[in-house]
């Protein structure tokens, strides 16, 4: 038997959430360039069995695992310069950011 909270009845219900995008097929990306410089184009080979086509490429800086907010965390949307598609795979040509 659990003692009730001094502020009222204890709450024991649990709510879960699962967004539909969590279960979608995700693309597998493989960089084709060994190094990427600022403002240079680079190629990404991909394998993807989903139905939709790529509309943008983003570059993410990972957040800290120990903090709720991270002022260094950011997302850059990179311009897609070309797409070569085949059945379930293809290649993206993307422009790197101009500076850090």
N, C-alpha and C positions, 0 to 999 in steps of 0.2 A: 504494500500500500504506500503510495507516494503522498507526502504532505502537500496540501494545496498551497498555492502562492499566497503570501501575506497581502497581496493586492487584489485578490479575487481568485476565481477558479483557474487552475492551470490549463493551458491549451495543449492538447496532445495530437491534434490532427496534423497531417503532413500533406502538402500540396506539391505536385510535381508538374513540370512543364517540359514538353518536347516539341520544338519547332519542326515543321515539316522539312526545312532545308537540311536538318541534321542527318536525314536519312537518304538524301539524294546522292547519286553517284558523283564523286568529285574527280576533277581531272588530275592526271599524273603528269607533272612537268619535269623536263630534263633540259638543263641549259646546254647549248651547243658550243658556247664560247668559254674558254678557260678563264679569261679575265674580261671585265667590263669597265670601260672608262666613262667619265662624265660626258654627256651629250653624244654618246656613240650608240649606234643601233646594235642590238644583239638578238640572237635567235633562241627560241624555246621550242623544243619538240614536245608534243603532248599526245597523250592517249586519253580518250574520253568516250564513254558509251552513252552519255546523256543525249537528249534530243535538242537542247538549245545550243546556239552558237555563242562564241565569245564576243563580248561587246567591249570589255575593258580589261586591263591588267593593272593590278595594284601591288605595291611594294610596301610591306609592313615592317616596322621596327617592333620587336617583341617587347611586351611590358614586363615590369618586375613581378616576380611571383609573390613577393612579400608585402606589396603595397596595393592599396585600392585605387590609387591614382598615380600616374607616372607622367611627368611633364615632358619627358623625352620621347614618349610614345607618339608615333605619327603614321599616317598612311599617305602614300604618294600614288596618284593615278598616272600611269605611264602611257604615252601615246602609242597606239598600235599602228605600225607603218605597213604591215602586210600580213596576210593570212593565206596559207596553203592548206586546204582541207582535203582529207581522204576519208574513207569509211573507218570511223573510230579513232583516227589519229590525224596529225597534221603538224604544221610548223607556224609559229607566230614570230614576226619580226617586230621588236619593240624598241623604243627610244629610251635610253637611260636618262635620269634627271640631269639638269645642267650643272648642279653643284650640290654640296652636302647640306 
